Amino acid sequence: MASSTVTPPRPNRPSRPNLAFRHLRGQRSPAEFAALVRRAAREIGERVSCDARYIGRVEAGEIRCPNYAYERVFLHMFPGRTLTDLGFAPRASVRGRGARAAENAPCVHTTISAHTTGEARGAGETRGAYEPYDTQDPYDTHHNDEESDVLRRAFMTGGGATVAAASLGPLGLTTDATAAERRVRHVGTREAGALEEAVRRIRLLDDRHGADGLYRRAAAPLRAAYALLDAGATRQATADRLHSGAGELAISVGWLAHDSGRFEDARSHYAEALATARMTGDQALEAHAFCNTAFLARDAGRPREAVRAAQAAQRVARPLGSPRLMSLLALREAGGWAGLADRAGCEQALVRAQTLYGRGARDNDPEWMSFYGEAELEGLEAQCWSTLGDWGRAAWHAGRAAELQDPHFTRNIALYTAELADDLARGGRPDEAAVAGLRVLDLLDQVQSSRVQGMLAGTARVLAPHRRARGVSAFLERHAGSPRAV
């Protein structure tokens, strides 16, 4: 269809950031505010995958009017206010070709429109939680709407713990990455946005369910992402977003491989992300790739490599100005020193991590670090003490981690509790270890993580000689009958 030579009229659009919404966030970091949004959503039965980047996009004015799910959540969080009070634009001005109302119609609480009812979404996700109106620019004439919709749906759909992974890339993207290149002849901001949303979606599902059910199919969207890079983008800014998004997706897929015990696959994906970062001079992506490489090296029994990768990450990340990122990287280094049985080196890195963490969150903290809070700090310190054989200190920190963890991160709660069970068992407290182990088993219908299952199997072996201790026999019998990852 020939395009019109007449430039379509543009309604009034925000020329400045959403300062009203930024004011409401107050002193909280974007990640902390995003957690409040998710908690408010649960209070009213909604499910949204809000993260620090989403908050940043709202405050930057990129999201001019939220979708209906977010609308209900925001109005619940700030009773008595309208969306206009929160700094958003009228819905009619952002709905593009779907708009039928008058241009100045206010944002109102409305039921989901008919054309969105067929959109695929994750199990438990609120209908409309991924409507396109809060992400796309309907006045960008450089893209074909149908082609963009194909990519958006392909990257953004998901089902439950296992089904979600299988549906990450329908419409041919899961089996044929080159189909993406054939379908998408004009790669632009919408494709970049769809790629970024794929990363968020994978991270959200991993937080809830663990890696095993996701990794089987998550590599295909990564192939499609690199097909988009091959297709090319006309604007440098869009090309940079595509490279960054592809690199972050490579890290996310690498983490799924890592957490499900596929270490060589993970190493390959992290190396791919590192190469992408260096090719484009993306320091943030390079630091992330080194961070995950250090963690993988520790788990794979290469502690000296873990130390070197963590130190390289710190050199790259220092100019980024994020104390929280530097804190996490210090913890990665501490894990390597623990693996080398260097207690002094480990303790120095732990002190540095705690000091940096205490400097607080910053607006420029990387989006992918939304998982890194006090619970993760405690959990990673517990792993260091466990590696050093100090079971008492390890158990104390693991218990703190499980207590502090946001309920949204189901997989991490299972991980920290499994760490606690193992530390208690090895520290000569079998009855307490059995109680913690049973709590982990209660979570295994929601979490699919080879890491968690492997830790629990180790705990069972340690507890086997203590069957007569209170609760141990019940734990061992239930563990023996629990399903294993495949």
N, C-alpha and C positions, 0 to 999 in steps of 0.2 A: 504494500500500500504506500503510495507516494506521501511524503511528509509535506505538511503545509509550509509555505514560505512565510507565513505570518506568525510572528512571535506571540504566543498566548499571553493574555494579560495575567499579571501576577498580583495576587491579593497582598494586602499589607503583611509583611513577614518580620519577625523579630530581628532587629539589627544589633541587639546587644544580648549578653548572657541573661539567663533567668535569675536575676538577683533576688527575687522574692523567694524562690525555692532554696537558693543558697543560704539565705538568711535563716530559713527554717532548720537547716542542717546544723547551724550553730557551730560548736567546737568539735563535733564528732567528725571522724574521718569518713570519706565516701564509703569505705567498706563497712564501717560501723553503722552508718545510716542505712545502708542497703540491708543489713541484718535486721534493723528495726522494721523496715518495709516488709521483709519476708515474714517477720513475726506478726505484724499487723494483719497481713494477708491470711495467715493461719487462723487468726482470731475470728475472722468472718467467713471462713471456709473457702477462701480464694487460694490459688497457688500461682506465684509469679517467680521467675528466676532472676530477681533483681540482684545486681552486683555493683561493684564500685564504678565500673565503666558506664553502666546505665545511668547512675547518679551523675556522673561527669557529663554525660551527653545531655541530660536534662538541664543541668546548670549552664552548659555552654549554649543552650538554645537550639541544639540539634533536634531534640524531640519537642516539637511545637505543641503537640496535644497528645496526651497518653492514650493508649487503648483502653477499652472499657474495663478490663480487669484491674489495671493500674488505677483507673479513675475511682473505682469503688474502694480500693485500698487507701488512696490518698485522702478521699473524703472521710473515710473512717478515722484516719490518723489525725486529721485536722477538722473536727466537726464545726459546722457553722460557716465554713469557707467554701467558696466555689472554686472551680479550676482556674478561673480568671484571677481570683485572689492569689492563687499559687503561681501565677506568672505564665500560664499557658495561653495559647492562641485559640480562637474559636475553632471548633471541630470542622466546620464547613470549609475553612480556609486550607485544611491540610488533607482533605479526603480525595483530592484529585478528581479523576474521572468518575469515582463513585459518589461524589457529592451531588445532592439534589436539592439540599436546603439552601436558603438564602445565604449570601456570603457572610453576613454578620451574625448568623445564628449562634447562640452561645453553646459552649460545651455542656451537655446535659447527660444525666444518667439514662442510658438507653439500652434496650435489649440488643443482642447481637444481630447484625443485619444478615439477611438471607444468604448473601454470597459468601459469607465467612463460615457458614456452618459446615462446609465440606473440608475445611482446612484440617490437615492432620496435626495432632498435638500429642505431647507426652501423656502417659497415664497419670491421672491425678492433676494434670495441668488444667487451669481454668480455661474454659472456652473463651477464646479471644485473647488469651495471654500473649499470643504471638501474631496478632493482627498487624498488617503492614503499616498502618497509619502512623505509628509512632517511630518509624525508622526510615521511611522513604521520602524522597523529594519528588512530588508529582510533576514538578515543573522542569525537571532535568530532561532535556530533549535529546540527550546523547545516547539513550538506551531504549531498547524495545521492551515494552511492558511484559509481553508474554515470555520472552527469553529470560527476563529477570525473575519472573514468578517461578519458572522452572528451577532456577538455581536456588531461589530462596526456600522453596518447599523442600528441595532436595537436601539442603543443609540443615534446615530447622526442624524437621519432623522428628518425632520420637515416641516410643511407647513405654512400657514398663521396664523393669530392670533388664530383662533380656530382650524383649520385643523392641524396646526403644533403640537399642544398638542396631538391630536388623533393619530398622526403618530410617536410619540416619541419612541414607542416600537412595531414595526411590527414584523412579523415572529413569533408570539406566545408570545412575551414577555409582551404584554399589558394585556393578559388574563390569562396567565399561567406562573408564575414565575418559577415553578419547571421545565418547559421545558428548561429554560436556563441551569439548572444544568445537565439535561440529554444531551443537545447538547454539552456543553463545558466540556470535560473531563480533559483538560489541561489548567488551569487558569494561565496566565502569564502577561507579560508586555503589550501585546496588549489589553487584557481585561481591565487591569488597566487604560490604555490610553483611551479606549472607555468609561469607567465609568467617568473619569475626563472630557471628552468632553461632556458627558451628562449634567454634572453640568454647564459647560459654556453655553451650548445650552439653557438650561432652563433659566439661568440668562439673556441671551441676549434677548430671547423672552419676558420675564417679563419686561425688560427695555423698550421694544417697545410697548407691548400690554397690560400689566397688567396681573393679576393672574387668573381671573375668567375662561377664556377659557382654561387655562393650567391645573388647578388643577384637573379637572375631570379625566384626564388620566395620570398625572405625577406620581401618586403613584405606578403604575405598574412597571416602570423601577426601582423604589426603591426596590420593592420586588425582582426583578431580581438581583439587586446589592447584596442583602443579600444572595441570592442563590449562587452567585459567592463566597462569603465568606465561605459559607458552603462547597462548592466544594473544597476549599483549594488551596493554591499556594505552589510551591516547594521551593521558595526563600523567605527569610524573608523580603527583601527589597520590593518585589512585594506584599507580604501580608500586609505590612505597607501601601503601596499605596492604596491597595484595601480597607482597613479599613478607611483610611483618606477619600478616594473618596466616600465610602458609607456614612460616617458621614456628609460630605459636601452635598451630595445629599439629605440626610434626612433633613438637614437645609433648603435646597432650596425648597423641597416639603413642609416643614413646613411653610416657608414664603408664598408660594402660598396659603396655607390654611389660614394663618394669614391675608393676604391682602384681601382675599375673605370672611372674616368674620367667618371662621370656627375655632374659638379659641381653642376649646378642641382638635381638630385634630392637630392643630399647636403645642399645648403644648405636645402632645404625640410624635410628630416627633422630637421636640427639645430635649425632654428627651431621646429619642433613640440616638440622636447624642451625647449627653452628656455622656451617658453610654458607647458608642463606644470610645469616647475620653479618658475616665478614664481607660477603659480596656486596652488601648494601650499606655497610657502615652503621648498622643498627646496634648500638651499644646495649640497649635494654634487652634486646633479644639475645645478644651474645652472653650477657650476664645470666639470663635465665637458662640458656643451654648449658653453660658451665655449671650452674647450680645443680641442675638435674644430673649432669654427668658425674659430679662429685658424689651425689647421693647413690647413684647406681654403682659407682666404683666401690663405695663402702659396702653395699649389700652383696656385691660380687666377690668380696674378699680381696680387693686391691686398695688397701687403705692409703698407701703412699700416693697413688693416683688421685684418691679422694682429696687428700690434703692439697696437692698441686692444682687440681681443678678448682677447688674452693678458693684458693689464693688467687688464681687467675680471674675468677669471677669477681673477687673483691677489687682487683686492680681496674677491671673494666667498669664496675658499678660505681666506684667512688665519685666520679663526676656527676652522677645522676641525682645526688642529693637526697637519698632516701635512707634514713637511719634504720628503718624496719628491714629494708632489703639487706643492708650490711649486717644487721643482726642475724638474719636467716643464714647468710653466707658464712658468718662466723660459726654458727652451729654446724653447718656442713663440714667446716674445717675441724671442729671439735670431734665430730664423728670419725674422721680419718685418724686423728691423733689417738683416739680411744682404740681404734683397730690396730694401731701400732704399739699399743700398751704404753703409750707415753702419757702418763697421768698429768704431769706438769703442763705439757702442751695442751692437753684437753681442758684442764682447769682454766688456763689463761684464755683460751678461746671462748669458754663458757662465760667467764666474767665479762669479756668484751661483748658477747651476744646480749647478755642481760643489760649492760650499760647502754648499748645502742637501742635496745628495745624500749628502755625507760625514757628515751628522748621523744617518744610519742609518734603518732601517725602523721603523715604529710599528704597534702593533696596530690603530690606527684608519685606516691607509692604505686608500683606497678599493679595493674588490675588483677593479674594472676595471683597476687599475694593475698587475696581476700581470705584465704584459708588460714593465714598466719596470724594467730592471736595468742593470748596467754596460754591457752590449752596446748597449742602446737609447740610453743616454747618449752613448756613443761614436758611434753611427750618426747621431744627430741633430746632433752637433757636426760630423761629417764633411759633412753636408749644408750646414751654415752656411759652412764654409770653401770648399766647392765653389761655392756661390752667389757668394762673394766672389772666386772665381778663384784661390784659393791651392791649387793641385792637389796639391802635395806634402803639405801638412798634411791635406788632405781624404783623400788615399789612406791615410795613416798611420792616421787614426782609423777609416776604413771597414774596413781590414784588421783592426784591433783588434776592431771590432764583430763581424765574421764569426767571429773566433776565439773570442770570449767567449760567443756566443749558445748557449743551451740547444738541443740537437738537436730538442726538441719543437716549436720555433718554425721550422718549415721555411720558411715564407713569408718570415720576417725574414732567415734565412740567405741566401736568394736575393736579397732586397732589398739587404742590405749588400754582398754579393759583386758585384752589378750596379753598385752605387755605386763600389766599388773599381775595377772594370773601366773604368768611364767616367772616373774621376779619373786612372787610369794612362794611359789613351789620350790624354786632353787634356793630360796632363803630359809627353808625349813619351816614354812607355815602352810602345810598342806590343806588344812580345813578352810582357811581363808582363800587359798588358791582355787579350791573347788567351787566356792561361791562365785568368785569372779569368772571362772570358766563357764559356769552355767549361764551367767548373764550374757557372755559372748554367744553361746549357743542359741539363746533367745533371739539374737539379732541376725543369725545366719539365713533366715528366710528373707531378709531384706538386703543383705550384703553378700556379694560374690567376690571374694578377694583371696587369692592363693596365699598372699602374705599372712592374712589373719588365720587362715586354716592351717598354714604351716606352723605358725607360732602355737596354735592350740594343740596341734599334734605333738609338738615338743613338750608342752606342759603335761599332756597325758602320759608321755613316756616317763617323765620325772615323777609323776604322782603314782605310777603303777605299783611301786613297792609299798605305798601307803594306803592301800585299799581300806584298811580298818579305821582310818581317821574319818571324822565326821564329814559326811557329804561327798567324800572322794569316790566311793563306789558308785553313787548316783551319777556323778559327773562322767566317770569313765564309761559307764554303760550307755549313757546318752550320747557321749562323743562317738563311741563305736558305731552307733546306729545312725549318726548324722550323715547326710549326703556329702560327697566330696566334689571339689571342682574338677571339671573335665577339660 
